Amino acid sequence: MLIPTGDPYLRPTKPIATPGERLEMCSKALEDLSDELQEKVMVLDIETSRKGATYTFDTLQSLRAFFPKDEFTLILGTDAATTFHKWKRSDDVKKQAEILVVKRPGEIKSSFKEIEIDALEISASQIREDFAKGKNPETISPSVLKYIKDRGLYGSR
């Protein structure tokens, strides 16, 4: 399940893209994956449709109602793992789901189970900086890039 955040309460500034736009970009990203992978991933609007701040604990509670017998793994990037202790009911989140951190090479170790993958070095701040400089980020899937440009997001026009 790919669940874009609605209103990220720990973020110091509001995201440029609306919750609906972030939801659509997640769907567009799936379009560029193989059919086999597309069948294994679903995009859910469980947070983007919620009013007010969105909390992972509440999302897990909602998912548990639909999938009462399933076990959940919450996959985080290193940056999210470093602020996990500030999350609403973080101890309860750990009881609701296993935490797995996707560690970028060279990043500091977190207190959670980690995997290091050979993946593109993608940084949202670097992507925004590229757009600000008038460059097309090479790390964005073609469908997402087209969506961003069509919408003029992140200064892409």
Secondary structure, DSSP 8 states (H G I E B T S, - for coil): -B---SSBTT-SS--SS-HHHHHHHHHHHHHTS-HHHHTT--B--TTTTSSS-B-HHHHHHHHHHH-TT--EEEEEEHHHHHTGGGSTTHHHHHHHEEEEEEE-TT----SSEEEE-------HHHHHHHHHTT---TTS-HHHHHHHHHHTGGG--
